[in-house]
Amino acid sequence: MGIQVEFNPDLALRDFSECESGNRSKDECIPEPLEAGRTYSFLKTGQRNYWLHGEIPLLKTKGNGILSRPIASIRILEATHFLKDNQMYTKGIYEVVEVFQDDVPHFNSYARI
């Protein structure tokens, strides 16, 4: 048995309606309102590694790899792995650098344009 680790070039969270309906916790969802300059907590299942030395895209996910275009540029400030009920999780804190209000590309893959 190996160690399962996922490397993520972005942070993909659920729509806030998933929290309001009780399907997901607040930290698994994109906060409303999402504001530049603020920090927020996140929670993801699995052992995930994120790039900490620069900006990465924040995406909205519907699950199963269904992702939006970047909705914001963020910096991951902290990421911690932990076990709960024998399930691996990654929690952390991110800072919003800029919230995008248009359809212009802001990233080329994970690199900020």
N, C-alpha and C positions, 0 to 999 in steps of 0.2 A: 504494500500500500504506500503510495507516495503522498507528498504534501501538495494539496491543491491550493494554488495561489493564482489570483487573477490580476493582471496589470491593466489598469483603466486609464486611458488618455483623456478622460472627461469624467464629470460627475453627472449621473443620470438619476433623477428623482421623479416621483409621481406627481400628478396634478393635485392641487390642494383639495379638490373635491373628494379624493380618496380618503383623506383625513376626516373631512366633514361627514362622510357616510360611515365612518368607523372601520373601513377596510385596511387603513394604514395608519401608523403613528405620525405625529406631526413632523418628526425628524426624517421620515421617509419621503416627505413631500416638499415641493417648492413652496416657500412661504408666500403668503399674500398679506400685504404687498411686499414685493421683492425690491429692495432699495440698495443702491450703490453706497458703499462706505460702511454698511452694516455687516456684522458677523452672524452666522447662523450655524446650528448644529445639523449634522446629517447622520443617518443610520442606513447601512446596507448589509444584506446577508452575505456571508462568505468572507474569506480572507482576501482583501483587496489592497493593492498598492497603487498609490497616486503620486504624480510628480509634484514635488513641493517647492521647486525653485523657480516658479513662474506662473503665468496665467494659463488656465485651462477652461474649456467651454463647460457651461452648465446646460444640460439638456433635459427635456421632459421625456419620460419613458412611459409606454403603455405595457411594458414587459415583453419578453421574448424577442429582444433586439429591435423593437419598434421605437425609434427615437426621432425626436424633433430636430430641427436645426438649432444651433446654439441660441439660447435666449438671454445669456449673460456671460460675462467673463469673470472668473473667480480665481482666488488663490486658496489652496488648501493650507491651512495653518497647522493642523494637527490631525493625525489619523492613528487610531488605536484598535488593535484586534482583541477580542474577548470571547469567551464561551458563556452561553446562557442555555440551560437545559440541553447541554451537549450539542448545541448548534453554534457554529462560528459566525461572528459578526464583525463588522468594521464600523466604528463610530468616529466622528471627528467634528472639526470646526472649519468653516470656510468663510472668506471675506468676499463680498461682491465688489468687483472693480467697476464694472459698467453693466447696466441693463440695456439690452438692445431693443429699440423701438421701430426697427425697419427690417426689410428683407435683404439688405446688402450683406454679402459674406463678410464675416469678421474673423474667421479662422480658416486656414488651409490645413486640413486634418486637425492636428492638435496645436499648430503654431498660429499665434495671433497675427493677423494682418495689420 
